[in-house]
Amino acid sequence: MIGGFATWRNIPITFDQVDTGSTTVQVANYMRVSPNTSSGPLAPNIEIGLYAEKTGKTTHTYGPRWSELTTSGGRTTAIKAGVNPTKPDKRNHTYMTVRQDSGNQWDVLYDFNKVGSTTKQLKVLGGNTNRIDVGLEVMGPKYINIPSIANRMQFMTGNKVWQQVATPNVAKSVTLPVCSTTHKPPNCFTTKLTDNSKFTQWTVSKPRRQAAATASPAAATAAPTHSRDAAAAGLSATFNGVDQQALQACLENDPDSCLASVPGLSECVVTVRVCNAAAVPSGGPSEEAAAADISASDIRARAAAAFGVPSDALAVKPPTSPSALKAHPHAADSSSGDAAWTVTSTSSTPGLQRTDRRFDGFTARYSAHTGALLEACWGDLCDAS
């Protein structure tokens, strides 16, 4: 396997309007690719997905990001490219990672455009020594309502052919009970695996006992999905060899088929890797959720909970100017223009990895406008170039 692809819609996720203290309340719907699992299942991997986090009694963040997770540390970066990536408007989005032509590192693509690259992945070996996962992870389930998310996934073979996973190679794991008359919301999932000879779709939801209050008025009702014809208006017919009208129509109706059906797309994602003209960043200010009242104590509490470090072991710096952020060597191109709170610590931390490993120190940056996590690193990956 030298590539992974997944797609799902930006489904509205709602949170109870209650004070949850220092409890982390978060949703992650993700694809994870592990290029080399010969040393064990917790090998270095790439994760890209949609994340929503409760940040206060009535506030939350929502949007995509990608992460590189290794045995010596990790890093994560918010994705601000694409069309309305931070809006729960039920728009289809695509998530992809493809190995580079030379070496062992991988490029990460969102909506068929490159948004980053790894630095610490292992060499891909032959045989059954790699894996691809797609799933939903919830922290603080009793405060969250998640409608059904339909996840579709494919992988790229060593011959650069995209395929669905054969059913005998599919395993599923559900750590909360299946919702039933015995196991009622909020501590349960509803799931459905659609397959015949190959994996087709994994549909999952996490209902509340009653409809959860929305975290902001803007999220109360999903915005109508904008026509892809409008997104394609004014674009050239072909961009980097890709038929743009066909691409926008495919993204709207059947993104799982785009790599096979859109002229030029399958070649573009492994060569130029910037294939969707409508989703190319414009260079203007990014669209974000409504401004939140963010304080140093809020950021300190969130970082302490997220990174498993005592709050008194953190250093919190007030928002820096966009120009200062751009000078930071690890700032992502898509988020470097956002003024940010910076939190650092030299204490032992698990980072944002869900394992028993500990790492030395972390740095995290949070948007001064919304409180959203812009980027973070922990362990040795804070020194990655």
Contacts in CASP RR format, 6 or more apart in sequence:
PFRMAT RR
TARGET T0000
AUTHOR 0000-0000-0000
METHOD contacts of the structure
MODEL  1
MIGGFATWRNIPITFDQVDTGSTTVQVANYMRVSPNTSSGPLAPNIEIGL
YAEKTGKTTHTYGPRWSELTTSGGRTTAIKAGVNPTKPDKRNHTYMTVRQ
DSGNQWDVLYDFNKVGSTTKQLKVLGGNTNRIDVGLEVMGPKYINIPSIA
NRMQFMTGNKVWQQVATPNVAKSVTLPVCSTTHKPPNCFTTKLTDNSKFT
QWTVSKPRRQAAATASPAAATAAPTHSRDAAAAGLSATFNGVDQQALQAC
LENDPDSCLASVPGLSECVVTVRVCNAAAVPSGGPSEEAAAADISASDIR
ARAAAAFGVPSDALAVKPPTSPSALKAHPHAADSSSGDAAWTVTSTSSTP
GLQRTDRRFDGFTARYSAHTGALLEACWGDLCDAS
1 33 0 8 1.000
1 35 0 8 1.000
1 124 0 8 1.000
1 130 0 8 1.000
1 132 0 8 1.000
1 155 0 8 1.000
1 156 0 8 1.000
1 157 0 8 1.000
1 158 0 8 1.000
2 98 0 8 1.000
2 99 0 8 1.000
2 124 0 8 1.000
2 156 0 8 1.000
2 157 0 8 1.000
2 158 0 8 1.000
2 160 0 8 1.000
3 33 0 8 1.000
3 96 0 8 1.000
3 97 0 8 1.000
3 98 0 8 1.000
3 99 0 8 1.000
3 106 0 8 1.000
3 155 0 8 1.000
3 156 0 8 1.000
4 31 0 8 1.000
4 33 0 8 1.000
4 96 0 8 1.000
4 97 0 8 1.000
4 98 0 8 1.000
4 132 0 8 1.000
4 153 0 8 1.000
4 154 0 8 1.000
4 155 0 8 1.000
4 156 0 8 1.000
5 31 0 8 1.000
5 94 0 8 1.000
5 95 0 8 1.000
5 96 0 8 1.000
5 153 0 8 1.000
5 154 0 8 1.000
5 155 0 8 1.000
5 156 0 8 1.000
5 162 0 8 1.000
5 259 0 8 1.000
6 31 0 8 1.000
6 49 0 8 1.000
6 94 0 8 1.000
6 95 0 8 1.000
6 96 0 8 1.000
6 134 0 8 1.000
6 151 0 8 1.000
6 152 0 8 1.000
6 153 0 8 1.000
6 154 0 8 1.000
7 92 0 8 1.000
7 93 0 8 1.000
7 94 0 8 1.000
7 95 0 8 1.000
7 151 0 8 1.000
7 152 0 8 1.000
7 255 0 8 1.000
7 256 0 8 1.000
8 29 0 8 1.000
8 50 0 8 1.000
8 92 0 8 1.000
8 93 0 8 1.000
8 149 0 8 1.000
8 150 0 8 1.000
8 151 0 8 1.000
8 152 0 8 1.000
9 90 0 8 1.000
9 91 0 8 1.000
9 92 0 8 1.000
9 93 0 8 1.000
9 149 0 8 1.000
9 150 0 8 1.000
10 50 0 8 1.000
10 63 0 8 1.000
10 84 0 8 1.000
10 85 0 8 1.000
10 87 0 8 1.000
10 88 0 8 1.000
10 89 0 8 1.000
10 90 0 8 1.000
10 91 0 8 1.000
10 93 0 8 1.000
11 88 0 8 1.000
11 90 0 8 1.000
11 146 0 8 1.000
11 147 0 8 1.000
11 148 0 8 1.000
11 149 0 8 1.000
11 222 0 8 1.000
12 88 0 8 1.000
12 90 0 8 1.000
12 147 0 8 1.000
12 214 0 8 1.000
12 219 0 8 1.000
12 222 0 8 1.000
13 27 0 8 1.000
13 52 0 8 1.000
13 60 0 8 1.000
13 62 0 8 1.000
13 88 0 8 1.000
13 144 0 8 1.000
13 145 0 8 1.000
13 146 0 8 1.000
13 147 0 8 1.000
14 144 0 8 1.000
14 145 0 8 1.000
14 211 0 8 1.000
14 212 0 8 1.000
14 213 0 8 1.000
14 214 0 8 1.000
14 215 0 8 1.000
14 219 0 8 1.000
15 25 0 8 1.000
15 52 0 8 1.000
15 54 0 8 1.000
15 60 0 8 1.000
15 143 0 8 1.000
15 144 0 8 1.000
15 145 0 8 1.000
15 212 0 8 1.000
15 213 0 8 1.000
15 214 0 8 1.000
15 215 0 8 1.000
16 142 0 8 1.000
16 143 0 8 1.000
16 144 0 8 1.000
16 208 0 8 1.000
16 212 0 8 1.000
16 213 0 8 1.000
17 57 0 8 1.000
17 58 0 8 1.000
17 213 0 8 1.000
17 215 0 8 1.000
18 57 0 8 1.000
18 143 0 8 1.000
19 56 0 8 1.000
19 57 0 8 1.000
20 54 0 8 1.000
20 56 0 8 1.000
20 140 0 8 1.000
20 143 0 8 1.000
21 301 0 8 1.000
22 301 0 8 1.000
22 304 0 8 1.000
22 305 0 8 1.000
23 140 0 8 1.000
23 305 0 8 1.000
24 53 0 8 1.000
24 139 0 8 1.000
24 140 0 8 1.000
24 302 0 8 1.000
24 305 0 8 1.000
24 306 0 8 1.000
25 53 0 8 1.000
25 54 0 8 1.000
25 139 0 8 1.000
25 140 0 8 1.000
25 143 0 8 1.000
25 144 0 8 1.000
26 51 0 8 1.000
26 52 0 8 1.000
26 53 0 8 1.000
26 54 0 8 1.000
26 138 0 8 1.000
26 139 0 8 1.000
26 140 0 8 1.000
27 51 0 8 1.000
27 52 0 8 1.000
27 53 0 8 1.000
27 136 0 8 1.000
27 137 0 8 1.000
27 138 0 8 1.000
27 139 0 8 1.000
27 144 0 8 1.000
27 146 0 8 1.000
27 206 0 8 1.000
28 49 0 8 1.000
28 50 0 8 1.000
28 51 0 8 1.000
28 136 0 8 1.000
28 137 0 8 1.000
28 138 0 8 1.000
29 49 0 8 1.000
29 50 0 8 1.000
29 51 0 8 1.000
29 135 0 8 1.000
29 136 0 8 1.000
29 137 0 8 1.000
29 149 0 8 1.000
29 151 0 8 1.000
30 47 0 8 1.000
30 48 0 8 1.000
30 49 0 8 1.000
30 50 0 8 1.000
30 95 0 8 1.000
30 133 0 8 1.000
30 134 0 8 1.000
30 135 0 8 1.000
30 137 0 8 1.000
31 47 0 8 1.000
31 48 0 8 1.000
31 49 0 8 1.000
31 95 0 8 1.000
31 97 0 8 1.000
31 132 0 8 1.000
31 133 0 8 1.000
31 134 0 8 1.000
31 135 0 8 1.000
31 153 0 8 1.000
32 45 0 8 1.000
32 46 0 8 1.000
32 47 0 8 1.000
32 132 0 8 1.000
32 133 0 8 1.000
32 134 0 8 1.000
33 45 0 8 1.000
33 46 0 8 1.000
33 47 0 8 1.000
33 97 0 8 1.000
33 106 0 8 1.000
33 130 0 8 1.000
33 131 0 8 1.000
33 132 0 8 1.000
33 133 0 8 1.000
34 41 0 8 1.000
34 43 0 8 1.000
34 44 0 8 1.000
34 45 0 8 1.000
34 130 0 8 1.000
34 131 0 8 1.000
34 132 0 8 1.000
34 133 0 8 1.000
35 43 0 8 1.000
35 44 0 8 1.000
35 45 0 8 1.000
35 46 0 8 1.000
35 99 0 8 1.000
35 104 0 8 1.000
35 106 0 8 1.000
35 121 0 8 1.000
35 122 0 8 1.000
35 123 0 8 1.000
35 124 0 8 1.000
35 130 0 8 1.000
36 43 0 8 1.000
36 44 0 8 1.000
36 121 0 8 1.000
36 122 0 8 1.000
36 123 0 8 1.000
36 124 0 8 1.000
36 125 0 8 1.000
36 129 0 8 1.000
36 130 0 8 1.000
37 43 0 8 1.000
37 129 0 8 1.000
37 130 0 8 1.000
37 131 0 8 1.000
38 125 0 8 1.000
38 129 0 8 1.000
41 131 0 8 1.000
42 71 0 8 1.000
42 355 0 8 1.000
42 357 0 8 1.000
43 71 0 8 1.000
43 122 0 8 1.000
44 68 0 8 1.000
44 69 0 8 1.000
44 70 0 8 1.000
44 71 0 8 1.000
44 120 0 8 1.000
44 121 0 8 1.000
44 122 0 8 1.000
45 68 0 8 1.000
45 69 0 8 1.000
45 121 0 8 1.000
46 66 0 8 1.000
46 67 0 8 1.000
46 68 0 8 1.000
46 69 0 8 1.000
46 97 0 8 1.000
46 106 0 8 1.000
46 108 0 8 1.000
46 118 0 8 1.000
46 121 0 8 1.000
47 66 0 8 1.000
47 67 0 8 1.000
47 69 0 8 1.000
48 64 0 8 1.000
48 65 0 8 1.000
48 66 0 8 1.000
48 67 0 8 1.000
48 79 0 8 1.000
48 95 0 8 1.000
48 96 0 8 1.000
48 97 0 8 1.000
48 108 0 8 1.000
48 110 0 8 1.000
49 64 0 8 1.000
49 65 0 8 1.000
49 66 0 8 1.000
49 95 0 8 1.000
50 62 0 8 1.000
50 63 0 8 1.000
50 64 0 8 1.000
50 93 0 8 1.000
51 61 0 8 1.000
51 62 0 8 1.000
51 63 0 8 1.000
51 64 0 8 1.000
51 65 0 8 1.000
52 60 0 8 1.000
52 61 0 8 1.000
52 62 0 8 1.000
52 63 0 8 1.000
53 60 0 8 1.000
53 61 0 8 1.000
53 372 0 8 1.000
53 373 0 8 1.000
54 60 0 8 1.000
54 143 0 8 1.000
54 144 0 8 1.000
54 215 0 8 1.000
55 61 0 8 1.000
55 292 0 8 1.000
55 298 0 8 1.000
55 302 0 8 1.000
55 370 0 8 1.000
55 371 0 8 1.000
55 372 0 8 1.000
56 292 0 8 1.000
56 298 0 8 1.000
58 215 0 8 1.000
58 216 0 8 1.000
59 215 0 8 1.000
59 216 0 8 1.000
59 292 0 8 1.000
59 370 0 8 1.000
60 215 0 8 1.000
60 216 0 8 1.000
60 219 0 8 1.000
60 289 0 8 1.000
61 289 0 8 1.000
61 370 0 8 1.000
61 371 0 8 1.000
61 372 0 8 1.000
61 373 0 8 1.000
62 86 0 8 1.000
62 87 0 8 1.000
62 88 0 8 1.000
62 219 0 8 1.000
62 289 0 8 1.000
63 78 0 8 1.000
63 79 0 8 1.000
63 85 0 8 1.000
63 86 0 8 1.000
63 372 0 8 1.000
64 78 0 8 1.000
64 79 0 8 1.000
64 85 0 8 1.000
64 86 0 8 1.000
64 93 0 8 1.000
64 95 0 8 1.000
64 110 0 8 1.000
65 76 0 8 1.000
65 77 0 8 1.000
65 78 0 8 1.000
65 79 0 8 1.000
65 373 0 8 1.000
66 76 0 8 1.000
66 77 0 8 1.000
66 79 0 8 1.000
66 97 0 8 1.000
66 108 0 8 1.000
66 110 0 8 1.000
66 115 0 8 1.000
66 116 0 8 1.000
67 74 0 8 1.000
67 75 0 8 1.000
67 76 0 8 1.000
67 77 0 8 1.000
67 352 0 8 1.000
68 74 0 8 1.000
68 75 0 8 1.000
68 76 0 8 1.000
68 118 0 8 1.000
68 119 0 8 1.000
68 120 0 8 1.000
68 121 0 8 1.000
68 381 0 8 1.000
69 353 0 8 1.000
70 120 0 8 1.000
70 121 0 8 1.000
70 380 0 8 1.000
70 381 0 8 1.000
71 357 0 8 1.000
72 120 0 8 1.000
72 359 0 8 1.000
72 379 0 8 1.000
72 380 0 8 1.000
72 381 0 8 1.000
73 351 0 8 1.000
73 353 0 8 1.000
73 357 0 8 1.000
73 359 0 8 1.000
73 377 0 8 1.000
73 378 0 8 1.000
73 379 0 8 1.000
73 380 0 8 1.000
73 381 0 8 1.000
74 120 0 8 1.000
74 351 0 8 1.000
74 352 0 8 1.000
74 353 0 8 1.000
74 359 0 8 1.000
74 377 0 8 1.000
74 378 0 8 1.000
74 379 0 8 1.000
74 380 0 8 1.000
74 381 0 8 1.000
75 330 0 8 1.000
75 375 0 8 1.000
75 376 0 8 1.000
75 377 0 8 1.000
75 378 0 8 1.000
75 381 0 8 1.000
75 382 0 8 1.000
75 384 0 8 1.000
76 352 0 8 1.000
76 373 0 8 1.000
76 375 0 8 1.000
76 376 0 8 1.000
76 377 0 8 1.000
77 115 0 8 1.000
77 116 0 8 1.000
77 332 0 8 1.000
77 334 0 8 1.000
77 335 0 8 1.000
77 374 0 8 1.000
77 375 0 8 1.000
78 332 0 8 1.000
78 334 0 8 1.000
78 335 0 8 1.000
78 372 0 8 1.000
78 373 0 8 1.000
78 374 0 8 1.000
78 375 0 8 1.000
79 85 0 8 1.000
79 110 0 8 1.000
79 115 0 8 1.000
79 334 0 8 1.000
80 86 0 8 1.000
80 281 0 8 1.000
80 286 0 8 1.000
80 332 0 8 1.000
80 334 0 8 1.000
80 335 0 8 1.000
81 110 0 8 1.000
81 111 0 8 1.000
81 113 0 8 1.000
81 115 0 8 1.000
81 279 0 8 1.000
81 280 0 8 1.000
81 281 0 8 1.000
81 334 0 8 1.000
82 93 0 8 1.000
82 110 0 8 1.000
82 111 0 8 1.000
82 113 0 8 1.000
82 276 0 8 1.000
82 278 0 8 1.000
82 279 0 8 1.000
82 280 0 8 1.000
82 281 0 8 1.000
83 91 0 8 1.000
83 111 0 8 1.000
83 226 0 8 1.000
83 231 0 8 1.000
83 278 0 8 1.000
83 279 0 8 1.000
84 91 0 8 1.000
84 226 0 8 1.000
84 287 0 8 1.000
85 93 0 8 1.000
85 110 0 8 1.000
85 111 0 8 1.000
86 286 0 8 1.000
86 287 0 8 1.000
86 288 0 8 1.000
86 289 0 8 1.000
86 372 0 8 1.000
87 223 0 8 1.000
87 287 0 8 1.000
88 219 0 8 1.000
88 222 0 8 1.000
88 223 0 8 1.000
89 222 0 8 1.000
89 223 0 8 1.000
89 224 0 8 1.000
89 225 0 8 1.000
89 226 0 8 1.000
90 222 0 8 1.000
90 223 0 8 1.000
90 225 0 8 1.000
91 225 0 8 1.000
91 226 0 8 1.000
92 251 0 8 1.000
92 252 0 8 1.000
92 255 0 8 1.000
93 110 0 8 1.000
93 111 0 8 1.000
93 255 0 8 1.000
94 109 0 8 1.000
94 110 0 8 1.000
94 111 0 8 1.000
94 112 0 8 1.000
94 251 0 8 1.000
94 255 0 8 1.000
94 258 0 8 1.000
95 109 0 8 1.000
95 110 0 8 1.000
96 108 0 8 1.000
96 109 0 8 1.000
96 110 0 8 1.000
96 112 0 8 1.000
96 269 0 8 1.000
97 106 0 8 1.000
97 107 0 8 1.000
97 108 0 8 1.000
97 109 0 8 1.000
98 106 0 8 1.000
98 107 0 8 1.000
98 109 0 8 1.000
98 156 0 8 1.000
98 269 0 8 1.000
98 270 0 8 1.000
98 273 0 8 1.000
99 105 0 8 1.000
99 106 0 8 1.000
99 107 0 8 1.000
99 124 0 8 1.000
100 106 0 8 1.000
100 107 0 8 1.000
100 117 0 8 1.000
101 270 0 8 1.000
103 123 0 8 1.000
104 121 0 8 1.000
104 122 0 8 1.000
104 123 0 8 1.000
104 124 0 8 1.000
105 117 0 8 1.000
105 118 0 8 1.000
105 119 0 8 1.000
105 121 0 8 1.000
106 117 0 8 1.000
106 118 0 8 1.000
106 121 0 8 1.000
107 114 0 8 1.000
107 116 0 8 1.000
107 117 0 8 1.000
107 118 0 8 1.000
107 273 0 8 1.000
108 114 0 8 1.000
108 115 0 8 1.000
108 116 0 8 1.000
108 117 0 8 1.000
108 118 0 8 1.000
109 115 0 8 1.000
109 269 0 8 1.000
109 273 0 8 1.000
110 279 0 8 1.000
111 251 0 8 1.000
111 276 0 8 1.000
111 279 0 8 1.000
112 242 0 8 1.000
112 247 0 8 1.000
112 258 0 8 1.000
112 265 0 8 1.000
112 268 0 8 1.000
112 269 0 8 1.000
112 275 0 8 1.000
112 276 0 8 1.000
112 279 0 8 1.000
113 273 0 8 1.000
113 274 0 8 1.000
113 275 0 8 1.000
113 276 0 8 1.000
113 279 0 8 1.000
113 280 0 8 1.000
114 273 0 8 1.000
114 274 0 8 1.000
115 332 0 8 1.000
115 333 0 8 1.000
115 334 0 8 1.000
116 332 0 8 1.000
119 381 0 8 1.000
119 384 0 8 1.000
119 385 0 8 1.000
120 380 0 8 1.000
120 381 0 8 1.000
120 384 0 8 1.000
124 130 0 8 1.000
132 153 0 8 1.000
132 155 0 8 1.000
132 165 0 8 1.000
134 151 0 8 1.000
134 153 0 8 1.000
134 202 0 8 1.000
135 151 0 8 1.000
135 202 0 8 1.000
135 204 0 8 1.000
136 146 0 8 1.000
136 149 0 8 1.000
136 151 0 8 1.000
136 189 0 8 1.000
136 204 0 8 1.000
136 206 0 8 1.000
137 354 0 8 1.000
138 144 0 8 1.000
138 146 0 8 1.000
138 176 0 8 1.000
138 206 0 8 1.000
141 176 0 8 1.000
141 186 0 8 1.000
141 187 0 8 1.000
141 206 0 8 1.000
142 186 0 8 1.000
142 187 0 8 1.000
142 208 0 8 1.000
143 186 0 8 1.000
143 212 0 8 1.000
144 186 0 8 1.000
144 206 0 8 1.000
144 208 0 8 1.000
144 212 0 8 1.000
145 186 0 8 1.000
145 206 0 8 1.000
145 207 0 8 1.000
145 208 0 8 1.000
145 211 0 8 1.000
145 212 0 8 1.000
146 204 0 8 1.000
146 205 0 8 1.000
146 206 0 8 1.000
146 207 0 8 1.000
147 205 0 8 1.000
148 190 0 8 1.000
148 203 0 8 1.000
148 204 0 8 1.000
148 205 0 8 1.000
149 203 0 8 1.000
149 204 0 8 1.000
149 205 0 8 1.000
150 201 0 8 1.000
150 202 0 8 1.000
150 203 0 8 1.000
151 201 0 8 1.000
151 202 0 8 1.000
151 203 0 8 1.000
151 204 0 8 1.000
152 200 0 8 1.000
152 201 0 8 1.000
152 255 0 8 1.000
152 256 0 8 1.000
153 164 0 8 1.000
153 165 0 8 1.000
153 199 0 8 1.000
153 202 0 8 1.000
154 162 0 8 1.000
154 163 0 8 1.000
154 164 0 8 1.000
154 165 0 8 1.000
154 256 0 8 1.000
154 259 0 8 1.000
155 162 0 8 1.000
155 163 0 8 1.000
155 165 0 8 1.000
156 162 0 8 1.000
156 163 0 8 1.000
156 270 0 8 1.000
157 163 0 8 1.000
160 270 0 8 1.000
162 259 0 8 1.000
162 260 0 8 1.000
162 266 0 8 1.000
163 198 0 8 1.000
164 198 0 8 1.000
164 199 0 8 1.000
164 200 0 8 1.000
165 198 0 8 1.000
165 199 0 8 1.000
166 197 0 8 1.000
166 198 0 8 1.000
166 199 0 8 1.000
167 195 0 8 1.000
167 196 0 8 1.000
167 197 0 8 1.000
167 198 0 8 1.000
167 199 0 8 1.000
170 193 0 8 1.000
170 195 0 8 1.000
170 199 0 8 1.000
172 191 0 8 1.000
172 193 0 8 1.000
172 202 0 8 1.000
174 189 0 8 1.000
174 191 0 8 1.000
176 187 0 8 1.000
176 188 0 8 1.000
176 189 0 8 1.000
176 206 0 8 1.000
177 183 0 8 1.000
177 187 0 8 1.000
177 188 0 8 1.000
177 189 0 8 1.000
178 188 0 8 1.000
178 189 0 8 1.000
178 190 0 8 1.000
178 191 0 8 1.000
179 185 0 8 1.000
179 188 0 8 1.000
179 189 0 8 1.000
179 190 0 8 1.000
179 207 0 8 1.000
180 188 0 8 1.000
184 209 0 8 1.000
185 206 0 8 1.000
185 207 0 8 1.000
185 208 0 8 1.000
185 209 0 8 1.000
186 206 0 8 1.000
186 207 0 8 1.000
186 208 0 8 1.000
186 209 0 8 1.000
188 206 0 8 1.000
188 207 0 8 1.000
189 204 0 8 1.000
189 205 0 8 1.000
189 206 0 8 1.000
190 204 0 8 1.000
190 205 0 8 1.000
190 206 0 8 1.000
190 207 0 8 1.000
191 202 0 8 1.000
191 203 0 8 1.000
191 204 0 8 1.000
192 201 0 8 1.000
192 202 0 8 1.000
192 203 0 8 1.000
192 204 0 8 1.000
193 199 0 8 1.000
193 201 0 8 1.000
193 202 0 8 1.000
193 203 0 8 1.000
194 200 0 8 1.000
194 201 0 8 1.000
194 202 0 8 1.000
194 203 0 8 1.000
214 220 0 8 1.000
216 289 0 8 1.000
216 290 0 8 1.000
218 289 0 8 1.000
218 290 0 8 1.000
225 252 0 8 1.000
227 252 0 8 1.000
228 248 0 8 1.000
228 249 0 8 1.000
228 251 0 8 1.000
228 252 0 8 1.000
228 278 0 8 1.000
229 248 0 8 1.000
231 248 0 8 1.000
231 278 0 8 1.000
232 244 0 8 1.000
232 245 0 8 1.000
232 247 0 8 1.000
232 248 0 8 1.000
232 278 0 8 1.000
235 244 0 8 1.000
235 277 0 8 1.000
235 278 0 8 1.000
236 244 0 8 1.000
236 277 0 8 1.000
237 243 0 8 1.000
237 244 0 8 1.000
237 245 0 8 1.000
238 244 0 8 1.000
239 275 0 8 1.000
239 276 0 8 1.000
239 277 0 8 1.000
240 268 0 8 1.000
240 272 0 8 1.000
240 274 0 8 1.000
240 275 0 8 1.000
241 263 0 8 1.000
241 264 0 8 1.000
241 267 0 8 1.000
241 268 0 8 1.000
241 272 0 8 1.000
241 275 0 8 1.000
242 262 0 8 1.000
242 263 0 8 1.000
242 264 0 8 1.000
242 265 0 8 1.000
242 268 0 8 1.000
242 275 0 8 1.000
242 276 0 8 1.000
243 262 0 8 1.000
243 263 0 8 1.000
243 264 0 8 1.000
243 265 0 8 1.000
244 276 0 8 1.000
244 277 0 8 1.000
244 278 0 8 1.000
246 261 0 8 1.000
246 262 0 8 1.000
246 263 0 8 1.000
247 258 0 8 1.000
247 262 0 8 1.000
247 265 0 8 1.000
247 275 0 8 1.000
247 276 0 8 1.000
248 278 0 8 1.000
250 257 0 8 1.000
250 258 0 8 1.000
250 261 0 8 1.000
250 262 0 8 1.000
251 258 0 8 1.000
251 276 0 8 1.000
254 261 0 8 1.000
258 265 0 8 1.000
259 265 0 8 1.000
259 266 0 8 1.000
259 269 0 8 1.000
260 266 0 8 1.000
265 275 0 8 1.000
268 274 0 8 1.000
268 275 0 8 1.000
269 275 0 8 1.000
274 280 0 8 1.000
281 333 0 8 1.000
281 334 0 8 1.000
286 334 0 8 1.000
286 335 0 8 1.000
286 337 0 8 1.000
286 338 0 8 1.000
288 367 0 8 1.000
288 369 0 8 1.000
288 370 0 8 1.000
288 372 0 8 1.000
289 370 0 8 1.000
289 372 0 8 1.000
290 370 0 8 1.000
291 369 0 8 1.000
291 370 0 8 1.000
292 369 0 8 1.000
292 370 0 8 1.000
292 371 0 8 1.000
294 341 0 8 1.000
294 366 0 8 1.000
294 367 0 8 1.000
294 368 0 8 1.000
294 369 0 8 1.000
294 370 0 8 1.000
294 371 0 8 1.000
296 316 0 8 1.000
296 318 0 8 1.000
296 341 0 8 1.000
298 371 0 8 1.000
299 316 0 8 1.000
299 341 0 8 1.000
299 343 0 8 1.000
299 366 0 8 1.000
299 371 0 8 1.000
300 311 0 8 1.000
300 314 0 8 1.000
300 316 0 8 1.000
300 343 0 8 1.000
301 311 0 8 1.000
302 366 0 8 1.000
303 309 0 8 1.000
303 314 0 8 1.000
303 316 0 8 1.000
303 343 0 8 1.000
303 345 0 8 1.000
303 364 0 8 1.000
303 366 0 8 1.000
304 310 0 8 1.000
304 311 0 8 1.000
304 314 0 8 1.000
306 351 0 8 1.000
306 352 0 8 1.000
306 364 0 8 1.000
306 373 0 8 1.000
307 345 0 8 1.000
307 349 0 8 1.000
307 350 0 8 1.000
307 351 0 8 1.000
307 352 0 8 1.000
307 362 0 8 1.000
307 364 0 8 1.000
307 378 0 8 1.000
308 349 0 8 1.000
308 350 0 8 1.000
308 351 0 8 1.000
309 345 0 8 1.000
309 347 0 8 1.000
309 348 0 8 1.000
309 349 0 8 1.000
309 361 0 8 1.000
309 362 0 8 1.000
310 347 0 8 1.000
313 345 0 8 1.000
313 346 0 8 1.000
313 347 0 8 1.000
314 343 0 8 1.000
314 344 0 8 1.000
314 345 0 8 1.000
315 343 0 8 1.000
315 344 0 8 1.000
315 345 0 8 1.000
316 341 0 8 1.000
316 342 0 8 1.000
316 343 0 8 1.000
317 341 0 8 1.000
317 342 0 8 1.000
317 343 0 8 1.000
317 344 0 8 1.000
318 341 0 8 1.000
319 339 0 8 1.000
319 340 0 8 1.000
319 341 0 8 1.000
319 368 0 8 1.000
320 339 0 8 1.000
320 340 0 8 1.000
320 342 0 8 1.000
321 339 0 8 1.000
322 336 0 8 1.000
322 337 0 8 1.000
322 338 0 8 1.000
322 339 0 8 1.000
325 331 0 8 1.000
325 336 0 8 1.000
325 337 0 8 1.000
325 338 0 8 1.000
325 339 0 8 1.000
325 340 0 8 1.000
325 365 0 8 1.000
326 336 0 8 1.000
326 337 0 8 1.000
328 336 0 8 1.000
329 385 0 8 1.000
330 375 0 8 1.000
330 377 0 8 1.000
330 382 0 8 1.000
330 384 0 8 1.000
331 365 0 8 1.000
331 375 0 8 1.000
332 374 0 8 1.000
332 375 0 8 1.000
335 374 0 8 1.000
335 375 0 8 1.000
338 367 0 8 1.000
338 368 0 8 1.000
338 369 0 8 1.000
338 374 0 8 1.000
339 367 0 8 1.000
339 368 0 8 1.000
339 369 0 8 1.000
340 365 0 8 1.000
340 366 0 8 1.000
340 367 0 8 1.000
340 368 0 8 1.000
340 374 0 8 1.000
341 365 0 8 1.000
341 366 0 8 1.000
341 367 0 8 1.000
341 368 0 8 1.000
341 371 0 8 1.000
342 363 0 8 1.000
342 364 0 8 1.000
342 365 0 8 1.000
343 362 0 8 1.000
343 363 0 8 1.000
343 364 0 8 1.000
343 365 0 8 1.000
343 366 0 8 1.000
344 361 0 8 1.000
344 362 0 8 1.000
344 363 0 8 1.000
344 364 0 8 1.000
345 361 0 8 1.000
345 362 0 8 1.000
346 360 0 8 1.000
346 361 0 8 1.000
347 361 0 8 1.000
348 358 0 8 1.000
348 359 0 8 1.000
348 360 0 8 1.000
348 361 0 8 1.000
349 358 0 8 1.000
349 359 0 8 1.000
349 360 0 8 1.000
349 361 0 8 1.000
349 362 0 8 1.000
349 378 0 8 1.000
349 379 0 8 1.000
350 356 0 8 1.000
350 357 0 8 1.000
350 358 0 8 1.000
350 359 0 8 1.000
351 359 0 8 1.000
351 362 0 8 1.000
351 376 0 8 1.000
351 378 0 8 1.000
351 379 0 8 1.000
352 376 0 8 1.000
352 378 0 8 1.000
359 378 0 8 1.000
359 379 0 8 1.000
359 380 0 8 1.000
360 379 0 8 1.000
361 378 0 8 1.000
361 379 0 8 1.000
361 382 0 8 1.000
362 376 0 8 1.000
362 377 0 8 1.000
362 378 0 8 1.000
362 379 0 8 1.000
362 382 0 8 1.000
363 376 0 8 1.000
363 377 0 8 1.000
363 378 0 8 1.000
363 382 0 8 1.000
364 373 0 8 1.000
364 375 0 8 1.000
364 376 0 8 1.000
365 373 0 8 1.000
365 374 0 8 1.000
365 375 0 8 1.000
365 376 0 8 1.000
366 372 0 8 1.000
366 373 0 8 1.000
366 374 0 8 1.000
367 373 0 8 1.000
367 374 0 8 1.000
377 384 0 8 1.000
END
